[in-house]
Amino acid sequence: MEPRLEVLDRAECLALLGTVRVGRLFFTEGALPAVQPVNFRLYQEQVVIRVAGGAKLGAAAAHSVVAFEADDLDPDLRAGWNVTAVGRAERITAVDDLVAVSGMWLRPWVDGRRAHFVRIGLEKVTGRRLHPR
């Protein structure tokens, strides 16, 4: 029996995103595509990341269209899922939102101050789950 590919709806995709803490942010840096792993949380059906500054903050300040991907894959079983989202990035500046995301936030993996929060509105969300044989 071959593995089966299941297309996921938005609700299933959001539920799966809530089960992992690391994804990949795809954005433009110096007119070229860039991708970086980021730790994240979901907040009001948006992906939220914490940044120090640099190109990721620049993309948010410009309300750039970015992509985000997260997954949980088992190469031995040939099973797992992936979710991809596309939307505009923006800085979180409203005090109420900053208080909410600060309270739920995770510790960065790398030392250094990360004083800015960026949200990605999930305008297009797609996902797939590969069921093992």
N, CA, C and O atoms as a printed pandas DataFrame, in Angstrom:
     atom_number atom_name residue_name chain_id  residue_number  x_coord  y_coord  z_coord
0              1         N          MET        A               1    0.839   -1.179    0.000
1              2        CA          MET        A               1    0.000    0.000    0.000
2              3         C          MET        A               1    0.889    1.250    0.000
3              4         O          MET        A               1    1.831    1.355    0.785
4              5         N          GLU        A               2    0.581    2.169   -0.871
5              6        CA          GLU        A               2    1.347    3.402   -0.975
6              7         C          GLU        A               2    0.935    4.399    0.112
7              8         O          GLU        A               2   -0.196    4.353    0.596
8              9         N          PRO        A               3    1.843    5.296    0.497
9             10        CA          PRO        A               3    1.452    6.353    1.436
10            11         C          PRO        A               3    0.310    7.177    0.829
11            12         O          PRO        A               3    0.204    7.315   -0.389
12            13         N          ARG        A               4   -0.528    7.714    1.698
13            14        CA          ARG        A               4   -1.671    8.500    1.250
14            15         C          ARG        A               4   -1.451    9.961    1.618
15            16         O          ARG        A               4   -1.062   10.277    2.742
16            17         N          LEU        A               5   -1.704   10.849    0.658
17            18        CA          LEU        A               5   -1.556   12.287    0.870
18            19         C          LEU        A               5   -2.926   12.896    1.117
19            20         O          LEU        A               5   -3.842   12.741    0.309
20            21         N          GLU        A               6   -3.057   13.586    2.236
21            22        CA          GLU        A               6   -4.314   14.223    2.617
22            23         C          GLU        A               6   -4.123   15.737    2.570
23            24         O          GLU        A               6   -3.176   16.261    3.156
24            25         N          VAL        A               7   -5.002   16.430    1.886
25            26        CA          VAL        A               7   -4.988   17.889    1.855
26            27         C          VAL        A               7   -5.758   18.379    3.073
27            28         O          VAL        A               7   -6.872   17.925    3.337
28            29         N          LEU        A               8   -5.163   19.304    3.811
29            30        CA          LEU        A               8   -5.742   19.788    5.065
30            31         C          LEU        A               8   -6.477   21.101    4.869
31            32         O          LEU        A               8   -6.086   21.920    4.037
32            33         N          ASP        A               9   -7.541   21.301    5.634
33            34        CA          ASP        A               9   -8.235   22.586    5.575
34            35         C          ASP        A               9   -7.577   23.574    6.547
35            36         O          ASP        A               9   -6.678   23.208    7.304
36            37         N          ARG        A              10   -8.031   24.805    6.515
37            38        CA          ARG        A              10   -7.423   25.870    7.314
38            39         C          ARG        A              10   -7.440   25.533    8.808
39            40         O          ARG        A              10   -6.434   25.716    9.494
40            41         N          ALA        A              11   -8.557   25.051    9.307
41            42        CA          ALA        A              11   -8.662   24.737   10.741
42            43         C          ALA        A              11   -7.654   23.669   11.145
43            44         O          ALA        A              11   -7.014   23.780   12.190
44            45         N          GLU        A              12   -7.512   22.637   10.322
45            46        CA          GLU        A              12   -6.537   21.579   10.623
46            47         C          GLU        A              12   -5.118   22.142   10.583
47            48         O          GLU        A              12   -4.283   21.787   11.416
48            49         N          CYS        A              13   -4.849   23.009    9.627
49            50        CA          CYS        A              13   -3.517   23.617    9.520
50            51         C          CYS        A              13   -3.182   24.440   10.763
51            52         O          CYS        A              13   -2.083   24.332   11.306
52            53         N          LEU        A              14   -4.128   25.258   11.207
53            54        CA          LEU        A              14   -3.887   26.080   12.396
54            55         C          LEU        A              14   -3.696   25.212   13.635
55            56         O          LEU        A              14   -2.853   25.508   14.481
56            57         N          ALA        A              15   -4.474   24.152   13.738
57            58        CA          ALA        A              15   -4.312   23.244   14.879
58            59         C          ALA        A              15   -2.913   22.632   14.882
59            60         O          ALA        A              15   -2.279   22.535   15.933
60            61         N          LEU        A              16   -2.433   22.221   13.720
61            62        CA          LEU        A              16   -1.091   21.640   13.645
62            63         C          LEU        A              16   -0.013   22.673   13.960
63            64         O          LEU        A              16    0.964   22.354   14.638
64            65         N          LEU        A              17   -0.175   23.902   13.479
65            66        CA          LEU        A              17    0.811   24.942   13.800
66            67         C          LEU        A              17    0.913   25.156   15.308
67            68         O          LEU        A              17    1.980   25.505   15.813
68            69         N          GLY        A              18   -0.166   24.953   16.015
69            70        CA          GLY        A              18   -0.141   25.107   17.464
70            71         C          GLY        A              18    0.618   24.018   18.198
71            72         O          GLY        A              18    0.827   24.118   19.407
72            73         N          THR        A              19    1.036   22.970   17.478
73            74        CA          THR        A              19    1.728   21.853   18.127
74            75         C          THR        A              19    3.247   21.926   18.017
75            76         O          THR        A              19    3.951   21.135   18.645
76            77         N          VAL        A              20    3.755   22.861   17.230
77            78        CA          VAL        A              20    5.204   22.992   17.066
78            79         C          VAL        A              20    5.633   24.406   17.424
79            80         O          VAL        A              20    4.801   25.311   17.491
80            81         N          ARG        A              21    6.904   24.596   17.649
81            82        CA          ARG        A              21    7.411   25.906   18.076
82            83         C          ARG        A              21    8.425   26.512   17.115
83            84         O          ARG        A              21    8.839   27.656   17.300
84            85         N          VAL        A              22    8.831   25.764   16.094
85            86        CA          VAL        A              22    9.827   26.276   15.154
86            87         C          VAL        A              22    9.291   26.133   13.743
87            88         O          VAL        A              22    8.721   25.106   13.373
88            89         N          GLY        A              23    9.486   27.185   12.965
89            90        CA          GLY        A              23    9.111   27.175   11.555
90            91         C          GLY        A              23   10.169   27.906   10.755
91            92         O          GLY        A              23   11.240   28.226   11.270
92            93         N          ARG        A              24    9.867   28.168    9.506
93            94        CA          ARG        A              24   10.794   28.881    8.620
94            95         C          ARG        A              24   10.093   30.086    8.040
95            96         O          ARG        A              24    8.979   29.982    7.526
96            97         N          LEU        A              25   10.747   31.229    8.123
97            98        CA          LEU        A              25   10.215   32.475    7.566
98            99         C          LEU        A              25   10.923   32.755    6.254
99           100         O          LEU        A              25   12.152   32.798    6.196
100          101         N          PHE        A              26   10.139   32.947    5.202
101          102        CA          PHE        A              26   10.662   33.261    3.871
102          103         C          PHE        A              26   10.342   34.727    3.598
103          104         O          PHE        A              26    9.182   35.136    3.665
104          105         N          PHE        A              27   11.368   35.515    3.289
105          106        CA          PHE        A              27   11.185   36.948    3.076
106          107         C          PHE        A              27   12.224   37.422    2.071
107          108         O          PHE        A              27   13.049   36.639    1.601
108          109         N          THR        A              28   12.179   38.695    1.748
109          110        CA          THR        A              28   13.138   39.265    0.812
110          111         C          THR        A              28   14.173   40.072    1.584
111          112         O          THR        A              28   13.837   40.903    2.427
112          113         N          GLU        A              29   15.438   39.808    1.276
113          114        CA          GLU        A              29   16.543   40.536    1.912
114          115         C          GLU        A              29   17.488   40.996    0.814
115          116         O          GLU        A              29   18.093   40.176    0.123
116          117         N          GLY        A              30   17.614   42.304    0.656
117          118        CA          GLY        A              30   18.485   42.833   -0.389
118          119         C          GLY        A              30   18.048   42.384   -1.777
119          120         O          GLY        A              30   18.887   42.056   -2.616
120          121         N          ALA        A              31   16.753   42.366   -2.023
121          122        CA          ALA        A              31   16.146   41.987   -3.305
122          123         C          ALA        A              31   16.314   40.513   -3.649
123          124         O          ALA        A              31   16.051   40.111   -4.782
124          125         N          LEU        A              32   16.745   39.706   -2.692
125          126        CA          LEU        A              32   16.914   38.269   -2.916
126          127         C          LEU        A              32   16.073   37.486   -1.915
127          128         O          LEU        A              32   15.809   37.969   -0.814
128          129         N          PRO        A              33   15.651   36.280   -2.291
129          130        CA          PRO        A              33   14.907   35.464   -1.333
130          131         C          PRO        A              33   15.800   35.044   -0.167
131          132         O          PRO        A              33   16.984   34.752   -0.340
132          133         N          ALA        A              34   15.208   35.022    1.008
133          134        CA          ALA        A              34   15.918   34.587    2.213
134          135         C          ALA        A              34   14.977   33.708    3.028
135          136         O          ALA        A              34   13.759   33.877    2.985
136          137         N          VAL        A              35   15.548   32.784    3.760
137          138        CA          VAL        A              35   14.762   31.934    4.656
138          139         C          VAL        A              35   15.553   31.737    5.941
139          140         O          VAL        A              35   16.760   31.494    5.915
140          141         N          GLN        A              36   14.851   31.847    7.068
141          142        CA          GLN        A              36   15.497   31.653    8.359
142          143         C          GLN        A              36   14.574   30.877    9.277
143          144         O          GLN        A              36   13.363   31.101    9.281
144          145         N          PRO        A              37   15.140   29.967   10.052
145          146        CA          PRO        A              37   14.310   29.307   11.058
146          147         C          PRO        A              37   13.959   30.317   12.154
147          148         O          PRO        A              37   14.781   31.153   12.529
148          149         N          VAL        A              38   12.742   30.225   12.655
149          150        CA          VAL        A              38   12.288   31.124   13.719
150          151         C          VAL        A              38   11.452   30.325   14.708
151          152         O          VAL        A              38   10.737   29.396   14.331
152          153         N          ASN        A              39   11.552   30.703   15.984
153          154        CA          ASN        A              39   10.594   30.152   16.923
154          155         C          ASN        A              39    9.405   31.102   16.929
155          156         O          ASN        A              39    9.568   32.309   16.749
156          157         N          PHE        A              40    8.208   30.557   17.137
157          158        CA          PHE        A              40    6.988   31.335   16.925
158          159         C          PHE        A              40    5.888   30.849   17.858
159          160         O          PHE        A              40    6.012   29.816   18.516
160          161         N          ARG        A              41    4.822   31.613   17.894
161          162        CA          ARG        A              41    3.570   31.237   18.539
162          163         C          ARG        A              41    2.428   31.696   17.638
163          164         O          ARG        A              41    2.588   32.605   16.824
164          165         N          LEU        A              42    1.292   31.059   17.795
165          166        CA          LEU        A              42    0.075   31.538   17.151
166          167         C          LEU        A              42   -0.637   32.467   18.118
167          168         O          LEU        A              42   -0.735   32.177   19.311
168          169         N          TYR        A              43   -1.130   33.579   17.606
169          170        CA          TYR        A              43   -1.893   34.534   18.399
170          171         C          TYR        A              43   -2.990   35.082   17.500
171          172         O          TYR        A              43   -2.706   35.714   16.482
172          173         N          GLN        A              44   -4.224   34.847   17.866
173          174        CA          GLN        A              44   -5.371   35.300   17.091
174          175         C          GLN        A              44   -5.247   34.895   15.612
175          176         O          GLN        A              44   -5.434   35.711   14.710
176          177         N          GLU        A              45   -4.933   33.634   15.397
177          178        CA          GLU        A              45   -4.770   33.060   14.059
178          179         C          GLU        A              45   -3.727   33.793   13.212
179          180         O          GLU        A              45   -3.863   33.904   11.993
180          181         N          GLN        A              46   -2.693   34.284   13.876
181          182        CA          GLN        A              46   -1.553   34.893   13.203
182          183         C          GLN        A              46   -0.283   34.258   13.749
183          184         O          GLN        A              46   -0.229   33.858   14.912
184          185         N          VAL        A              47    0.736   34.167   12.904
185          186        CA          VAL        A              47    2.041   33.711   13.355
186          187         C          VAL        A              47    2.759   34.920   13.942
187          188         O          VAL        A              47    2.823   35.976   13.313
188          189         N          VAL        A              48    3.293   34.765   15.140
189          190        CA          VAL        A              48    4.010   35.854   15.808
190          191         C          VAL        A              48    5.432   35.398   16.089
191          192         O          VAL        A              48    5.658   34.324   16.646
192          193         N          ILE        A              49    6.385   36.230   15.695
193          194        CA          ILE        A              49    7.794   35.974   15.988
194          195         C          ILE        A              49    8.365   37.179   16.714
195          196         O          ILE        A              49    7.823   38.282   16.648
196          197         N          ARG        A              50    9.459   36.948   17.401
197          198        CA          ARG        A              50   10.159   38.008   18.130
198          199         C          ARG        A              50   11.504   38.209   17.454
199          200         O          ARG        A              50   12.228   37.244   17.211
200          201         N          VAL        A              51   11.847   39.463   17.148
201          202        CA          VAL        A              51   13.075   39.735   16.407
202          203         C          VAL        A              51   13.870   40.847   17.072
203          204         O          VAL        A              51   13.330   41.669   17.813
204          205         N          ALA        A              52   15.164   40.849   16.789
205          206        CA          ALA        A              52   16.043   41.902   17.285
206          207         C          ALA        A              52   16.008   43.123   16.370
207          208         O          ALA        A              52   16.133   44.258   16.830
208          209         N          GLY        A              53   15.842   42.886   15.109
209          210        CA          GLY        A              53   15.872   43.950   14.098
210          211         C          GLY        A              53   16.258   43.324   12.778
211          212         O          GLY        A              53   15.925   42.166   12.526
212          213         N          GLY        A              54   16.942   44.049   11.943
213          214        CA          GLY        A              54   17.445   43.500   10.694
214          215         C          GLY        A              54   16.382   43.315    9.633
215          216         O          GLY        A              54   15.358   43.997    9.633
216          217         N          ALA        A              55   16.638   42.382    8.725
217          218        CA          ALA        A              55   15.801   42.192    7.542
218          219         C          ALA        A              55   14.395   41.732    7.891
219          220         O          ALA        A              55   13.439   42.128    7.226
220          221         N          LYS        A              56   14.247   40.906    8.918
221          222        CA          LYS        A              56   12.902   40.443    9.291
222          223         C          LYS        A              56   12.054   41.616    9.788
223          224         O          LYS        A              56   10.878   41.724    9.443
224          225         N          LEU        A              57   12.645   42.480   10.590
225          226        CA          LEU        A              57   11.920   43.658   11.057
226          227         C          LEU        A              57   11.668   44.616    9.894
227          228         O          LEU        A              57   10.609   45.240    9.823
228          229         N          GLY        A              58   12.629   44.735    8.991
229          230        CA          GLY        A              58   12.445   45.569    7.810
230          231         C          GLY        A              58   11.290   45.102    6.946
231          232         O          GLY        A              58   10.525   45.916    6.428
232          233         N          ALA        A              59   11.162   43.794    6.789
233          234        CA          ALA        A              59   10.041   43.240    6.016
234          235         C          ALA        A              59    8.722   43.590    6.685
235          236         O          ALA        A              59    7.743   43.912    6.011
236          237         N          ALA        A              60    8.697   43.526    8.006
237          238        CA          ALA        A              60    7.468   43.859    8.728
238          239         C          ALA        A              60    7.144   45.343    8.621
239          240         O          ALA        A              60    5.989   45.720    8.422
240          241         N          ALA        A              61    8.158   46.175    8.751
241          242        CA          ALA        A              61    7.939   47.619    8.669
242          243         C          ALA        A              61    7.406   48.019    7.295
243          244         O          ALA        A              61    6.657   48.989    7.178
244          245         N          ALA        A              62    7.787   47.281    6.264
245          246        CA          ALA        A              62    7.339   47.570    4.901
246          247         C          ALA        A              62    6.045   46.840    4.552
247          248         O          ALA        A              62    5.561   46.957    3.426
248          249         N          HIS        A              63    5.477   46.092    5.493
249          250        CA          HIS        A              63    4.270   45.288    5.256
250          251         C          HIS        A              63    4.466   44.359    4.067
251          252         O          HIS        A              63    3.575   44.197    3.233
252          253         N          SER        A              64    5.633   43.757    4.003
253          254        CA          SER        A              64    5.978   42.864    2.890
254          255         C          SER        A              64    5.185   41.565    2.951
255          256         O          SER        A              64    4.794   41.102    4.022
256          257         N          VAL        A              65    4.961   40.995    1.781
257          258        CA          VAL        A              65    4.379   39.663    1.706
258          259         C          VAL        A              65    5.500   38.670    2.014
259          260         O          VAL        A              65    6.572   38.716    1.409
260          261         N          VAL        A              66    5.234   37.777    2.959
261          262        CA          VAL        A              66    6.200   36.764    3.368
262          263         C          VAL        A              66    5.507   35.409    3.360
263          264         O          VAL        A              66    4.283   35.323    3.258
264          265         N          ALA        A              67    6.292   34.372    3.465
265          266        CA          ALA        A              67    5.750   33.019    3.606
266          267         C          ALA        A              67    6.304   32.421    4.888
267          268         O          ALA        A              67    7.384   32.784    5.354
268          269         N          PHE        A              68    5.546   31.508    5.437
269          270        CA          PHE        A              68    5.932   30.818    6.659
270          271         C          PHE        A              68    5.614   29.349    6.476
271          272         O          PHE        A              68    4.571   28.996    5.926
272          273         N          GLU        A              69    6.513   28.490    6.938
273          274        CA          GLU        A              69    6.309   27.041    6.807
274          275         C          GLU        A              69    6.731   26.365    8.097
275          276         O          GLU        A              69    7.744   26.720    8.700
276          277         N          ALA        A              70    5.945   25.389    8.509
277          278        CA          ALA        A              70    6.300   24.547    9.652
278          279         C          ALA        A              70    5.896   23.123    9.318
279          280         O          ALA        A              70    5.007   22.894    8.498
280          281         N          ASP        A              71    6.554   22.170    9.958
281          282        CA          ASP        A              71    6.258   20.774    9.658
282          283         C          ASP        A              71    6.659   19.877   10.813
283          284         O          ASP        A              71    7.327   20.295   11.758
284          285         N          ASP        A              72    6.235   18.656   10.706
285          286        CA          ASP        A              72    6.658   17.592   11.609
286          287         C          ASP        A              72    6.724   16.340   10.741
287          288         O          ASP        A              72    5.695   15.753   10.407
288          289         N          LEU        A              73    7.914   15.944   10.386
289          290        CA          LEU        A              73    8.117   14.863    9.424
290          291         C          LEU        A              73    8.937   13.736   10.045
291          292         O          LEU        A              73    9.850   13.977   10.834
292          293         N          ASP        A              74    8.602   12.521    9.681
293          294        CA          ASP        A              74    9.363   11.353   10.095
294          295         C          ASP        A              74    9.873   10.664    8.831
295          296         O          ASP        A              74    9.119    9.948    8.172
296          297         N          PRO        A              75   11.155   10.876    8.484
297          298        CA          PRO        A              75   11.663   10.314    7.233
298          299         C          PRO        A              75   11.697    8.787    7.223
299          300         O          PRO        A              75   11.602    8.177    6.158
300          301         N          ASP        A              76   11.830    8.166    8.384
301          302        CA          ASP        A              76   11.854    6.704    8.421
302          303         C          ASP        A              76   10.485    6.097    8.109
303          304         O          ASP        A              76   10.385    5.097    7.397
304          305         N          LEU        A              77    9.447    6.709    8.647
305          306        CA          LEU        A              77    8.089    6.222    8.386
306          307         C          LEU        A              77    7.494    6.804    7.105
307          308         O          LEU        A              77    6.455    6.351    6.625
308          309         N          ARG        A              78    8.173    7.815    6.563
309          310        CA          ARG        A              78    7.633    8.559    5.410
310          311         C          ARG        A              78    6.244    9.086    5.738
311          312         O          ARG        A              78    5.287    8.901    4.986
312          313         N          ALA        A              79    6.170    9.739    6.870
313          314        CA          ALA        A              79    4.903   10.265    7.361
314          315         C          ALA        A              79    5.126   11.636    7.969
315          316         O          ALA        A              79    6.251   12.004    8.307
316          317         N          GLY        A              80    4.054   12.382    8.103
317          318        CA          GLY        A              80    4.126   13.677    8.750
318          319         C          GLY        A              80    3.233   14.684    8.064
319          320         O          GLY        A              80    2.350   14.329    7.283
320          321         N          TRP        A              81    3.472   15.933    8.363
321          322        CA          TRP        A              81    2.652   16.997    7.801
322          323         C          TRP        A              81    3.499   18.240    7.562
323          324         O          TRP        A              81    4.582   18.399    8.125
324          325         N          ASN        A              82    2.972   19.115    6.710
325          326        CA          ASN        A              82    3.568   20.439    6.566
326          327         C          ASN        A              82    2.450   21.443    6.322
327          328         O          ASN        A              82    1.426   21.125    5.717
328          329         N          VAL        A              83    2.668   22.656    6.805
329          330        CA          VAL        A              83    1.731   23.760    6.627
330          331         C          VAL        A              83    2.519   24.946    6.095
331          332         O          VAL        A              83    3.592   25.274    6.601
332          333         N          THR        A              84    1.976   25.578    5.074
333          334        CA          THR        A              84    2.578   26.774    4.500
334          335         C          THR        A              84    1.542   27.895    4.537
335          336         O          THR        A              84    0.370   27.685    4.222
336          337         N          ALA        A              85    1.989   29.082    4.925
337          338        CA          ALA        A              85    1.099   30.240    4.984
338          339         C          ALA        A              85    1.764   31.408    4.281
339          340         O          ALA        A              85    2.984   31.562    4.314
340          341         N          VAL        A              86    0.951   32.216    3.654
341          342        CA          VAL        A              86    1.425   33.428    2.995
342          343         C          VAL        A              86    0.594   34.592    3.516
343          344         O          VAL        A              86   -0.626   34.493    3.645
344          345         N          GLY        A              87    1.272   35.690    3.812
345          346        CA          GLY        A              87    0.568   36.871    4.292
346          347         C          GLY        A              87    1.502   38.045    4.441
347          348         O          GLY        A              87    2.700   37.941    4.176
348          349         N          ARG        A              88    0.957   39.148    4.859
349          350        CA          ARG        A              88    1.754   40.358    5.070
350          351         C          ARG        A              88    2.311   40.377    6.492
351          352         O          ARG        A              88    1.619   40.055    7.457
352          353         N          ALA        A              89    3.569   40.761    6.587
353          354        CA          ALA        A              89    4.210   40.914    7.892
354          355         C          ALA        A              89    4.017   42.346    8.371
355          356         O          ALA        A              89    4.027   43.288    7.579
356          357         N          GLU        A              90    3.841   42.493    9.674
357          358        CA          GLU        A              90    3.765   43.838   10.239
358          359         C          GLU        A              90    4.241   43.815   11.684
359          360         O          GLU        A              90    4.108   42.813   12.387
360          361         N          ARG        A              91    4.793   44.930   12.104
361          362        CA          ARG        A              91    5.214   45.071   13.497
362          363         C          ARG        A              91    3.990   45.154   14.379
363          364         O          ARG        A              91    2.970   45.728   13.996
364          365         N          ILE        A              92    4.095   44.585   15.550
365          366        CA          ILE        A              92    3.041   44.741   16.545
366          367         C          ILE        A              92    3.410   45.956   17.382
367          368         O          ILE        A              92    4.468   45.990   18.010
368          369         N          THR        A              93    2.531   46.953   17.388
369          370        CA          THR        A              93    2.827   48.181   18.127
370          371         C          THR        A              93    1.737   48.547   19.133
371          372         O          THR        A              93    1.989   49.343   20.038
372          373         N          ALA        A              94    0.534   47.988   18.999
373          374        CA          ALA        A              94   -0.540   48.295   19.937
374          375         C          ALA        A              94   -0.191   47.723   21.306
375          376         O          ALA        A              94    0.205   46.563   21.417
376          377         N          VAL        A              95   -0.337   48.530   22.332
377          378        CA          VAL        A              95    0.064   48.145   23.681
378          379         C          VAL        A              95   -0.656   46.880   24.141
379          380         O          VAL        A              95   -0.029   45.991   24.716
380          381         N          ASP        A              96   -1.963   46.785   23.896
381          382        CA          ASP        A              96   -2.711   45.591   24.329
382          383         C          ASP        A              96   -2.157   44.331   23.678
383          384         O          ASP        A              96   -2.011   43.305   24.342
384          385         N          ASP        A              97   -1.849   44.399   22.388
385          386        CA          ASP        A              97   -1.289   43.236   21.696
386          387         C          ASP        A              97    0.104   42.909   22.218
387          388         O          ASP        A              97    0.442   41.738   22.396
388          389         N          LEU        A              98    0.913   43.934   22.463
389          390        CA          LEU        A              98    2.259   43.699   22.990
390          391         C          LEU        A              98    2.210   43.026   24.360
391          392         O          LEU        A              98    2.999   42.123   24.637
392          393         N          VAL        A              99    1.297   43.459   25.206
393          394        CA          VAL        A              99    1.152   42.843   26.526
394          395         C          VAL        A              99    0.740   41.384   26.367
395          396         O          VAL        A              99    1.272   40.514   27.056
396          397         N          ALA        A             100   -0.199   41.110   25.471
397          398        CA          ALA        A             100   -0.674   39.737   25.271
398          399         C          ALA        A             100    0.428   38.824   24.750
399          400         O          ALA        A             100    0.610   37.723   25.269
400          401         N          VAL        A             101    1.164   39.260   23.735
401          402        CA          VAL        A             101    2.185   38.371   23.174
402          403         C          VAL        A             101    3.409   38.278   24.077
403          404         O          VAL        A             101    4.087   37.251   24.090
404          405         N          SER        A             102    3.698   39.321   24.822
405          406        CA          SER        A             102    4.833   39.257   25.750
406          407         C          SER        A             102    4.585   38.223   26.833
407          408         O          SER        A             102    5.509   37.522   27.247
408          409         N          GLY        A             103    3.358   38.122   27.291
409          410        CA          GLY        A             103    3.022   37.192   28.353
410          411         C          GLY        A             103    3.089   35.731   27.932
411          412         O          GLY        A             103    3.302   34.861   28.778
412          413         N          MET        A             104    2.915   35.443   26.664
413          414        CA          MET        A             104    2.915   34.053   26.189
414          415         C          MET        A             104    4.219   33.688   25.523
415          416         O          MET        A             104    4.374   32.581   25.009
416          417         N          TRP        A             105    5.151   34.609   25.530
417          418        CA          TRP        A             105    6.291   34.438   24.647
418          419         C          TRP        A             105    7.296   33.426   25.125
419          420         O          TRP        A             105    7.371   33.101   26.310
420          421         N          LEU        A             106    8.052   32.944   24.197
421          422        CA          LEU        A             106    9.064   31.938   24.425
422          423         C          LEU        A             106   10.446   32.580   24.492
423          424         O          LEU        A             106   10.649   33.710   24.049
424          425         N          ARG        A             107   11.362   31.848   25.042
425          426        CA          ARG        A             107   12.742   32.318   25.135
426          427         C          ARG        A             107   13.449   32.112   23.816
427          428         O          ARG        A             107   13.377   31.028   23.237
428          429         N          PRO        A             108   14.137   33.143   23.328
429          430        CA          PRO        A             108   14.925   32.967   22.099
430          431         C          PRO        A             108   16.017   31.920   22.304
431          432         O          PRO        A             108   16.511   31.733   23.416
432          433         N          TRP        A             109   16.379   31.257   21.248
433          434        CA          TRP        A             109   17.428   30.250   21.310
434          435         C          TRP        A             109   18.808   30.870   21.395
435          436         O          TRP        A             109   19.733   30.269   21.941
436          437         N          VAL        A             110   18.948   32.059   20.861
437          438        CA          VAL        A             110   20.235   32.736   20.805
438          439         C          VAL        A             110   20.189   33.929   21.753
439          440         O          VAL        A             110   19.179   34.627   21.843
440          441         N          ASP        A             111   21.301   34.154   22.460
441          442        CA          ASP        A             111   21.362   35.299   23.359
442          443         C          ASP        A             111   21.215   36.601   22.594
443          444         O          ASP        A             111   21.495   36.683   21.398
444          445         N          GLY        A             112   20.778   37.594   23.305
445          446        CA          GLY        A             112   20.624   38.917   22.715
446          447         C          GLY        A             112   19.205   39.409   22.898
447          448         O          GLY        A             112   18.269   38.634   23.096
448          449         N          ARG        A             113   19.080   40.685   22.828
449          450        CA          ARG        A             113   17.783   41.320   23.035
450          451         C          ARG        A             113   16.928   41.248   21.770
451          452         O          ARG        A             113   17.393   41.556   20.672
452          453         N          ARG        A             114   15.699   40.845   21.940
453          454        CA          ARG        A             114   14.723   40.816   20.851
454          455         C          ARG        A             114   13.518   41.620   21.313
455          456         O          ARG        A             114   12.594   41.085   21.926
456          457         N          ALA        A             115   13.542   42.895   21.012
457          458        CA          ALA        A             115   12.557   43.824   21.548
458          459         C          ALA        A             115   11.362   44.052   20.634
459          460         O          ALA        A             115   10.451   44.799   20.995
460          461         N          HIS        A             116   11.342   43.431   19.466
461          462        CA          HIS        A             116   10.273   43.690   18.500
462          463         C          HIS        A             116    9.475   42.413   18.240
463          464         O          HIS        A             116   10.024   41.313   18.168
464          465         N          PHE        A             117    8.185   42.593   18.103
465          466        CA          PHE        A             117    7.300   41.485   17.745
466          467         C          PHE        A             117    6.738   41.741   16.360
467          468         O          PHE        A             117    6.355   42.861   16.024
468          469         N          VAL        A             118    6.695   40.687   15.567
469          470        CA          VAL        A             118    6.196   40.762   14.196
470          471         C          VAL        A             118    5.079   39.736   14.066
471          472         O          VAL        A             118    5.192   38.608   14.548
472          473         N          ARG        A             119    3.998   40.146   13.407
473          474        CA          ARG        A             119    2.908   39.214   13.140
474          475         C          ARG        A             119    2.759   39.029   11.637
475          476         O          ARG        A             119    3.017   39.933   10.843
476          477         N          ILE        A             120    2.337   37.832   11.283
477          478        CA          ILE        A             120    2.084   37.513    9.885
478          479         C          ILE        A             120    0.623   37.141    9.769
479          480         O          ILE        A             120    0.179   36.125   10.304
480          481         N          GLY        A             121   -0.117   37.975    9.065
481          482        CA          GLY        A             121   -1.520   37.666    8.804
482          483         C          GLY        A             121   -1.585   36.484    7.846
483          484         O          GLY        A             121   -0.953   36.507    6.790
484          485         N          LEU        A             122   -2.327   35.473    8.196
485          486        CA          LEU        A             122   -2.352   34.241    7.413
486          487         C          LEU        A             122   -3.447   34.328    6.350
487          488         O          LEU        A             122   -4.556   33.829    6.538
488          489         N          GLU        A             123   -3.112   34.969    5.239
489          490        CA          GLU        A             123   -4.084   35.182    4.168
490          491         C          GLU        A             123   -4.340   33.906    3.368
491          492         O          GLU        A             123   -5.475   33.645    2.967
492          493         N          LYS        A             124   -3.323   33.129    3.139
493          494        CA          LYS        A             124   -3.461   31.869    2.420
494          495         C          LYS        A             124   -2.754   30.796    3.234
495          496         O          LYS        A             124   -1.570   30.926    3.546
496          497         N          VAL        A             125   -3.475   29.740    3.575
497          498        CA          VAL        A             125   -2.913   28.662    4.386
498          499         C          VAL        A             125   -3.195   27.345    3.674
499          500         O          VAL        A             125   -4.338   27.043    3.332
500          501         N          THR        A             126   -2.152   26.577    3.457
501          502        CA          THR        A             126   -2.303   25.265    2.847
502          503         C          THR        A             126   -1.526   24.243    3.669
503          504         O          THR        A             126   -0.537   24.574    4.323
504          505         N          GLY        A             127   -1.979   23.020    3.626
505          506        CA          GLY        A             127   -1.290   21.982    4.378
506          507         C          GLY        A             127   -1.556   20.611    3.798
507          508         O          GLY        A             127   -2.546   20.377    3.106
508          509         N          ARG        A             128   -0.640   19.717    4.103
509          510        CA          ARG        A             128   -0.750   18.335    3.654
510          511         C          ARG        A             128   -0.256   17.421    4.764
511          512         O          ARG        A             128    0.653   17.760    5.523
512          513         N          ARG        A             129   -0.880   16.257    4.834
513          514        CA          ARG        A             129   -0.431   15.222    5.770
514          515         C          ARG        A             129   -0.175   13.968    4.955
515          516         O          ARG        A             129   -1.003   13.551    4.146
516          517         N          LEU        A             130    0.981   13.381    5.183
517          518        CA          LEU        A             130    1.326   12.131    4.520
518          519         C          LEU        A             130    1.151   10.998    5.529
519          520         O          LEU        A             130    1.846   10.935    6.543
520          521         N          HIS        A             131    0.207   10.104    5.230
521          522        CA          HIS        A             131   -0.043    8.956    6.087
522          523         C          HIS        A             131    0.860    7.822    5.657
523          524         O          HIS        A             131    1.026    7.590    4.460
524          525         N          PRO        A             132    1.453    7.106    6.611
525          526        CA          PRO        A             132    2.371    6.015    6.242
526          527         C          PRO        A             132    1.638    4.863    5.562
527          528         O          PRO        A             132    0.410    4.772    5.577
528          529         N          ARG        A             133    2.431    4.004    4.978
529          530        CA          ARG        A             133    1.875    2.813    4.323
530          531         C          ARG        A             133    1.138    1.953    5.317
531          532         O          ARG        A             133    0.602    0.907    4.951
